[in-house]
Amino acid sequence: MNPRFELRMLVRPLVLLLTLAGVFTAGYFTCLKTRHIAPPAETARMLQPAGDAPADVRAGVQTTLNTLALAYLRHDSSQIDMLMQAAFAPEADVIVLGAEGLPYQWVRGQTEMRAFLERNWQSGELLRFDPSKTLVWSSGNVAWMATLGDVESKGGNRQIRLTAVLERRNEHWVFRQMQFQWNDGAATADDLIKPETYFSLLRRALQNTAQ
């Protein structure tokens, strides 16, 4: 048998294996940057039933949450003081935990809260959520809530959770504690065989191109 022919017969499978290994490796590391995103049916299930708070408590909590939602949409730093007066207990030891878990996202007190809002709004990220789609529970003058929203940024949209504890003061509900958390999880190697993984990457690439 021709030695060159034998060499080609050996090289071709090796090249194929190396190519497949390269594709798998590239896909794996790309997959690590992809996130599991809860489908609409799952997010709808998360927001049902709506909690046990009475109608008047729910309405009051949603009013305060709506004040926060509008402020995030406007991104007007000159309105931060008005937001703090309208939605947060003025002298209370308020604590807010950001979604990234970074040191500056452990926010405590009015001064740090103002700096947190300034930093968020200057980043260009846009937080959207619907106060009417909120779970609300209560006991006396304390209420706690949970809802879902979206953060729009240059890297695309990402779903986020918001939970909070509020206190009723003079028939007005104000935040005492808030926590943000991403509503997704890290992808795994198993996602390499799922078509939706690649559709997600394609959507992200198209969003980045459009921006």
Secondary structure by P-SEA (a helix, b strand, c coil): ccaaaaaaaaaaaaaaaaaaaaaaaaaaaaaaaccccccaaaaaaaacccccccaaaaaaaaaaaaaaaaaaaaccccaaaaaaacccccccbbbbbccccccccccccaaaaaaaaaaaaaccbbbbbbcccbbbbbccccccccbbbbbbccccbbbbbbbbbbbbcccbbbbcbbbbbbcbbbbcccccccaaaaaaaaaaaaaaaac
